[in-house]
Amino acid sequence: MQYQRLLNKEKRPSKEEILKTIGEKSSLWLEIHKFVEKNYDFSPELVFFTKKYGWTITYRKSGKTLGYFFPEDNAFSVLLVLGSKESEKVDSIKNRLEARIKSVFENTEQLHDGRWLWIRVLTKSDVESVKLLLQAKRKP
């Protein structure tokens, strides 16, 4: 299913436009970004990902990416790429994940360049699961 994202490469969205796009889920967006900024020494960067996925906030440091956060109409998606060792860590905690997110993990194939988890965040429990995934990917 395609979600309405910020796809116009020529129009860099402001923080206000991003929050307006996310709408009623903006408190979840803010919560997850506060978590990342409090627990990790990664800088947020607004970048245009691709014409299919549009604008994203990514957290990068020294060439390493923690995750990508895509604003969408009344929601947002998170892309986490897990290497094989990171996937093993998540496998050991997957029963603590919200059922839908656990299913995303279990049904996403581990490729040579990682396991690409696309998670649409809709609820507080989704946020908590994403926090667990981030902690498994990189220790705070």
KOLMAR-444134 format. One record per residue (C-alpha): residue number from 1; residue in one letter; z, x, y. Coordinates in pm, 1 decimal, padded with zeros to 6 digits. Layout:
R zavex drenvex       pz       px       py
R   NUM       A        Z        X        Y
...
//
This chain:
R zavex drenvex       pz       px       py
R     1       M  00000.0  00000.0  00000.0
R     2       Q -00095.2  00138.4  00341.8
R     3       Y  00164.4  00112.0  00615.4
R     4       Q  00087.7  00095.6  00984.5
R     5       R  00152.4  00445.3  01114.2
R     6       L  00089.5  00627.4  01440.5
R     7       L -00263.5  00746.0  01363.8
R     8       N -00411.7  00825.2  01706.3
R     9       K -00424.9  01205.8  01722.1
R    10       E -00510.2  01191.9  02093.5
R    11       K -00190.8  01002.1  02182.7
R    12       R  00124.8  01201.6  02116.5
R    13       P  00404.0  00941.8  02082.3
R    14       S  00726.7  00969.2  02279.2
R    15       K  01068.5  00927.2  02117.2
R    16       E  01082.4  00579.6  02271.4
R    17       E  00743.9  00483.7  02121.9
R    18       I  00854.1  00609.4  01781.5
R    19       L  01174.2  00403.2  01792.4
R    20       K  00982.8  00096.4  01913.3
R    21       T  00737.0  00133.1  01623.0
R    22       I  01019.4  00161.3  01368.8
R    23       G  01185.9 -00141.9  01525.8
R    24       E  01491.7 -00284.9  01353.2
R    25       K  01506.7  00013.1  01114.9
R    26       S  01548.8  00260.7  01401.7
R    27       S  01924.3  00292.9  01337.7
R    28       L  01840.8  00425.3  00988.6
R    29       W  01589.1  00667.9  01141.3
R    30       L  01849.0  00795.3  01387.7
R    31       E  02114.4  00827.0  01116.5
R    32       I  01900.6  01043.8  00892.9
R    33       H  01791.1  01267.4  01180.5
R    34       K  02153.3  01312.6  01294.2
R    35       F  02242.0  01410.0  00936.7
R    36       V  01965.9  01673.3  00925.3
R    37       E  02045.1  01813.4  01268.3
R    38       K  02419.4  01832.6  01190.4
R    39       N  02382.7  01993.2  00846.7
R    40       Y  02076.2  02216.3  00870.5
R    41       D  01953.8  02488.4  01101.9
R    42       F  01601.7  02345.4  01112.8
R    43       S  01422.5  02245.3  01430.4
R    44       P  01246.3  01908.3  01453.1
R    45       E  00880.4  01925.8  01544.3
R    46       L  00642.9  01638.3  01619.2
R    47       V  00309.8  01717.9  01452.1
R    48       F -00004.6  01532.6  01357.2
R    49       F -00012.2  01548.1  00975.0
R    50       T -00357.6  01406.5  00893.5
R    51       K -00578.5  01121.1  01010.1
R    52       K -00457.5  00916.8  00710.1
R    53       Y -00084.0  00973.5  00768.5
R    54       G -00064.9  01032.4  01143.7
R    55       W  00225.9  01166.2  01342.9
R    56       T  00538.4  01296.2  01173.2
R    57       I  00863.2  01467.0  01259.0
R    58       T  00899.6  01770.7  01038.0
R    59       Y  01191.0  02007.3  01004.2
R    60       R  01080.5  02366.3  00952.5
R    61       K  01241.1  02707.4  00960.9
R    62       S  01089.8  03043.5  00872.3
R    63       G  00785.8  02882.4  00712.1
R    64       K  00998.7  02652.3  00494.3
R    65       T  00981.1  02275.1  00533.4
R    66       L  01281.8  02055.7  00467.4
R    67       G  01091.0  01727.0  00495.8
R    68       Y  00848.7  01506.1  00683.5
R    69       F  00947.7  01178.9  00851.8
R    70       F  00668.0  00930.7  00924.2
R    71       P  00737.0  00645.3  01169.6
R    72       E  00582.5  00316.3  01057.7
R    73       D  00576.6 -00042.4  01170.4
R    74       N  00932.6 -00171.8  01107.5
R    75       A  01017.9  00113.4  00870.2
R    76       F  00956.7  00481.2  00806.6
R    77       S  00864.8  00701.8  00514.5
R    78       V  00999.4  01039.2  00413.6
R    79       L  00796.3  01298.5  00226.4
R    80       L  00998.9  01554.7  00033.0
R    81       V  00822.2  01820.6 -00168.5
R    82       L  01041.5  01954.4 -00447.1
R    83       G  00972.7  02275.9 -00635.2
R    84       S  01056.8  02291.8 -01003.6
R    85       K  01409.9  02429.2 -00945.1
R    86       E  01474.5  02163.3 -00679.9
R    87       S  01346.9  01894.3 -00918.5
R    88       E  01592.7  02016.5 -01181.2
R    89       K  01876.9  01976.5 -00931.0
R    90       V  01761.9  01623.6 -00847.4
R    91       D  01729.1  01542.3 -01218.3
R    92       S  02099.0  01623.2 -01257.9
R    93       I  02198.9  01378.4 -00979.1
R    94       K  01931.1  01111.4 -01018.6
R    95       N  02179.9  00852.8 -01145.8
R    96       R  02346.2  00865.5 -00802.5
R    97       L  02019.6  00761.0 -00633.5
R    98       E  01932.9  00405.0 -00535.6
R    99       A  01731.2  00252.7 -00824.4
R   100       R  01400.5  00233.3 -00635.1
R   101       I  01426.4  00595.3 -00521.7
R   102       K  01531.0  00710.5 -00867.9
R   103       S  01215.3  00540.3 -00994.9
R   104       V  01003.3  00723.5 -00735.7
R   105       F  01147.5  01053.6 -00858.5
R   106       E  01099.9  00972.7 -01227.0
R   107       N  00743.9  00846.1 -01178.0
R   108       T  00621.5  01134.1 -00962.3
R   109       E  00458.2  01413.8 -01157.0
R   110       Q  00571.1  01772.6 -01106.4
R   111       L  00257.2  01956.3 -00993.2
R   112       H  00204.6  02330.3 -00949.1
R   113       D  00274.6  02293.9 -00575.7
R   114       G  00572.2  02063.2 -00619.3
R   115       R  00676.7  01707.3 -00678.5
R   116       W  00567.7  01503.3 -00375.2
R   117       L  00819.6  01224.1 -00324.4
R   118       W  00699.7  00951.7 -00084.8
R   119       I  00997.5  00731.7 -00000.2
R   120       R  00976.8  00429.4  00226.5
R   121       V  01317.9  00388.7  00386.1
R   122       L  01423.0  00027.1  00431.2
R   123       T  01799.4  00014.9  00370.1
R   124       K  02122.1  00206.8  00424.9
R   125       S  02132.7  00290.9  00051.9
R   126       D  01783.4  00443.6  00086.6
R   127       V  01920.7  00667.7  00363.0
R   128       E  02210.4  00774.7  00141.0
R   129       S  01967.7  00859.1 -00140.7
R   130       V  01746.6  01061.8  00093.8
R   131       K  02056.7  01253.6  00206.3
R   132       L  02134.2  01336.2 -00158.0
R   133       L  01775.4  01451.4 -00211.6
R   134       L  01787.9  01671.2  00097.7
R   135       Q  02112.4  01828.9 -00022.8
R   136       A  01955.7  01897.2 -00362.3
R   137       K  01650.4  02048.3 -00195.3
R   138       R  01858.3  02275.0  00028.7
R   139       K  02233.3  02317.2  00051.8
R   140       P  02370.0  02212.5  00393.2
//
